[in-house]
Amino acid sequence: MQKSGLFTSKSKMAGMYGYNSDYYYMSLRQSLILELKNMFGIVKCLMKEYPLLEREVTSIELKSLLALKSSKTHLQFMRLEEVLKVLAVKRRSRKKNSIRVILQEYKSLGKMTNEHPVIRDKKFVLVCRKIDHYMIASYSEMIKHAHALEITKVSQSLYSSLEEVMNADTALRQVSLP
């Protein structure tokens, strides 16, 4: 049975656990959309913040890594726009997001001007890895939702973004080694 052209068949999981399959689909879809809107807001925020943060770090390696993260964030933004279009959802992002709290943490740390630049860079890596881990968890769950809803195009697009974030986290981990 098809629903809105997005689903190829009823989910076996809904039937397995005795859920009303229409309710299951709508709940799962709403959960996916809510998380997509949240991620859209996060990525939009990061597109503005990464260039500002790039000025703050002192390490050449971190500056180039941040420039790469910034370009990958633009790709993620475009993918999320496409995913929202596929799901016929308006591109509005949620106003509040937890990444702003993490970024505020770094900004308050950065105000310590007497701090050694290497220490400040280490704190920057910590904040970036916190953001990456949040995004990894979010993308992973959204992929599971899209997969359960059998929306292949969405899950593939989200998986590409997940790989980029995981690669960035690996690079940050390498940079932060003593």
One Martini backbone bead per residue (centre of mass of N, CA, C, O) as a GRO file, in nm:
protein
  178
    1MET     BB    1   0.097   0.036   0.022
    2GLN     BB    2   0.047   0.371  -0.044
    3LYS     BB    3   0.202   0.690   0.072
    4SER     BB    4   0.253   0.983  -0.078
    5GLY     BB    5   0.491   0.833  -0.250
    6LEU     BB    6   0.702   0.723  -0.007
    7PHE     BB    7   0.588   0.431   0.007
    8THR     BB    8   0.612   0.084  -0.077
    9SER     BB    9   0.531  -0.032   0.215
   10LYS     BB   10   0.454  -0.188   0.477
   11SER     BB   11   0.569  -0.227   0.782
   12LYS     BB   12   0.679  -0.498   0.959
   13MET     BB   13   0.724  -0.378   1.239
   14ALA     BB   14   0.438  -0.288   1.306
   15GLY     BB   15   0.313  -0.575   1.291
   16MET     BB   16   0.500  -0.723   1.494
   17TYR     BB   17   0.398  -0.516   1.742
   18GLY     BB   18   0.085  -0.427   1.690
   19TYR     BB   19   0.058  -0.182   1.525
   20ASN     BB   20  -0.076   0.077   1.386
   21SER     BB   21   0.040   0.152   1.081
   22ASP     BB   22  -0.056   0.444   1.040
   23TYR     BB   23   0.042   0.553   1.309
   24TYR     BB   24   0.334   0.470   1.283
   25TYR     BB   25   0.403   0.635   1.033
   26MET     BB   26   0.323   0.914   1.139
   27SER     BB   27   0.509   0.916   1.387
   28LEU     BB   28   0.776   0.864   1.240
   29ARG     BB   29   0.756   1.102   1.047
   30GLN     BB   30   0.739   1.326   1.263
   31SER     BB   31   1.008   1.260   1.392
   32LEU     BB   32   1.179   1.309   1.142
   33ILE     BB   33   1.094   1.603   1.088
   34LEU     BB   34   1.185   1.722   1.355
   35GLU     BB   35   1.486   1.642   1.321
   36LEU     BB   36   1.532   1.788   1.052
   37LYS     BB   37   1.472   2.072   1.156
   38ASN     BB   38   1.692   2.071   1.366
   39MET     BB   39   1.930   2.019   1.169
   40PHE     BB   40   1.883   2.263   0.993
   41GLY     BB   41   1.945   2.468   1.223
   42ILE     BB   42   2.229   2.372   1.284
   43VAL     BB   43   2.358   2.407   1.005
   44LYS     BB   44   2.290   2.704   0.977
   45CYS     BB   45   2.455   2.792   1.223
   46LEU     BB   46   2.734   2.671   1.133
   47MET     BB   47   2.768   2.844   0.876
   48LYS     BB   48   2.816   3.104   1.054
   49GLU     BB   49   3.035   3.002   1.274
   50TYR     BB   50   3.289   2.879   1.140
   51PRO     BB   51   3.427   3.141   1.033
   52LEU     BB   52   3.457   3.262   1.319
   53LEU     BB   53   3.623   3.028   1.444
   54GLU     BB   54   3.865   3.033   1.249
   55ARG     BB   55   3.983   3.301   1.379
   56GLU     BB   56   4.045   3.175   1.673
   57VAL     BB   57   4.240   2.987   1.574
   58THR     BB   58   4.597   2.895   1.541
   59SER     BB   59   4.603   2.646   1.390
   60ILE     BB   60   4.649   2.546   1.071
   61GLU     BB   61   4.509   2.270   1.082
   62LEU     BB   62   4.242   2.378   1.203
   63LYS     BB   63   4.173   2.581   0.985
   64SER     BB   64   4.149   2.373   0.753
   65LEU     BB   65   3.939   2.193   0.889
   66LEU     BB   66   3.724   2.417   0.917
   67ALA     BB   67   3.695   2.475   0.617
   68LEU     BB   68   3.598   2.190   0.550
   69LYS     BB   69   3.352   2.188   0.738
   70SER     BB   70   3.212   2.424   0.601
   71SER     BB   71   3.173   2.291   0.320
   72LYS     BB   72   3.017   2.039   0.429
   73THR     BB   73   2.784   2.202   0.551
   74HIS     BB   74   2.673   2.301   0.283
   75LEU     BB   75   2.604   2.020   0.177
   76GLN     BB   76   2.408   1.946   0.405
   77PHE     BB   77   2.211   2.171   0.352
   78MET     BB   78   2.131   2.082   0.066
   79ARG     BB   79   2.031   1.801   0.147
   80LEU     BB   80   1.812   1.894   0.347
   81GLU     BB   81   1.648   2.048   0.143
   82GLU     BB   82   1.586   1.801  -0.032
   83VAL     BB   83   1.449   1.627   0.184
   84LEU     BB   84   1.221   1.828   0.247
   85LYS     BB   85   1.111   1.821  -0.040
   86VAL     BB   86   1.043   1.518  -0.054
   87LEU     BB   87   0.851   1.555   0.216
   88ALA     BB   88   0.692   1.824   0.199
   89VAL     BB   89   0.864   2.046   0.369
   90LYS     BB   90   0.924   2.308   0.530
   91ARG     BB   91   1.231   2.502   0.594
   92ARG     BB   92   1.190   2.527   0.881
   93SER     BB   93   1.347   2.604   1.171
   94ARG     BB   94   1.446   2.564   1.474
   95LYS     BB   95   1.534   2.792   1.708
   96LYS     BB   96   1.616   2.580   1.903
   97ASN     BB   97   1.951   2.463   1.996
   98SER     BB   98   2.217   2.282   2.134
   99ILE     BB   99   2.455   2.409   1.976
  100ARG     BB  100   2.445   2.693   2.095
  101VAL     BB  101   2.545   2.605   2.373
  102ILE     BB  102   2.820   2.496   2.283
  103LEU     BB  103   2.917   2.761   2.148
  104GLN     BB  104   2.896   2.934   2.403
  105GLU     BB  105   3.111   2.782   2.555
  106TYR     BB  106   3.344   2.863   2.369
  107LYS     BB  107   3.311   3.171   2.384
  108SER     BB  108   3.369   3.183   2.689
  109LEU     BB  109   3.654   3.060   2.664
  110GLY     BB  110   3.770   3.275   2.450
  111LYS     BB  111   3.778   3.525   2.662
  112MET     BB  112   4.053   3.405   2.750
  113THR     BB  113   4.331   3.584   2.665
  114ASN     BB  114   4.559   3.451   2.865
  115GLU     BB  115   4.546   3.203   2.713
  116HIS     BB  116   4.677   2.955   2.563
  117PRO     BB  117   4.645   2.870   2.233
  118VAL     BB  118   4.658   2.560   2.267
  119ILE     BB  119   4.434   2.537   2.474
  120ARG     BB  120   4.214   2.669   2.303
  121ASP     BB  121   4.229   2.458   2.074
  122LYS     BB  122   4.151   2.217   2.248
  123LYS     BB  123   3.871   2.330   2.318
  124PHE     BB  124   3.774   2.341   2.031
  125VAL     BB  125   3.784   2.038   1.977
  126LEU     BB  126   3.581   1.960   2.191
  127VAL     BB  127   3.341   2.117   2.075
  128CYS     BB  128   3.341   1.988   1.791
  129ARG     BB  129   3.298   1.697   1.895
  130LYS     BB  130   3.028   1.745   2.025
  131ILE     BB  131   2.884   1.821   1.768
  132ASP     BB  132   2.945   1.563   1.609
  133HIS     BB  133   2.806   1.363   1.805
  134TYR     BB  134   2.529   1.479   1.779
  135MET     BB  135   2.509   1.440   1.468
  136ILE     BB  136   2.552   1.138   1.459
  137ALA     BB  137   2.305   1.061   1.623
  138SER     BB  138   2.094   1.202   1.446
  139TYR     BB  139   2.155   1.074   1.173
  140SER     BB  140   2.119   0.780   1.260
  141GLU     BB  141   1.816   0.805   1.337
  142MET     BB  142   1.712   0.916   1.067
  143ILE     BB  143   1.793   0.671   0.902
  144LYS     BB  144   1.615   0.468   1.049
  145HIS     BB  145   1.350   0.606   0.982
  146ALA     BB  146   1.376   0.607   0.672
  147HIS     BB  147   1.404   0.302   0.649
  148ALA     BB  148   1.131   0.226   0.784
  149LEU     BB  149   0.979   0.414   0.559
  150GLU     BB  150   1.115   0.365   0.277
  151ILE     BB  151   1.326   0.624   0.217
  152THR     BB  152   1.592   0.608   0.030
  153LYS     BB  153   1.681   0.896  -0.051
  154VAL     BB  154   1.702   0.997   0.240
  155SER     BB  155   1.899   0.790   0.362
  156GLN     BB  156   2.132   0.848   0.163
  157SER     BB  157   2.170   1.147   0.225
  158LEU     BB  158   2.220   1.113   0.531
  159TYR     BB  159   2.466   0.924   0.503
  160SER     BB  160   2.655   1.127   0.373
  161SER     BB  161   2.659   1.317   0.617
  162LEU     BB  162   2.757   1.116   0.826
  163GLU     BB  163   3.032   1.060   0.699
  164GLU     BB  164   3.140   1.349   0.720
  165VAL     BB  165   3.127   1.373   1.028
  166MET     BB  166   3.304   1.126   1.093
  167ASN     BB  167   3.557   1.230   0.945
  168ALA     BB  168   3.587   1.489   1.111
  169ASP     BB  169   3.623   1.351   1.384
  170THR     BB  170   3.878   1.197   1.312
  171ALA     BB  171   4.048   1.446   1.247
  172LEU     BB  172   4.021   1.579   1.526
  173ARG     BB  173   4.149   1.349   1.684
  174GLN     BB  174   4.427   1.371   1.546
  175VAL     BB  175   4.486   1.670   1.623
  176SER     BB  176   4.455   1.621   1.949
  177LEU     BB  177   4.701   1.484   1.962
  178PRO     BB  178   5.016   1.511   2.126
   0.00000   0.00000   0.00000
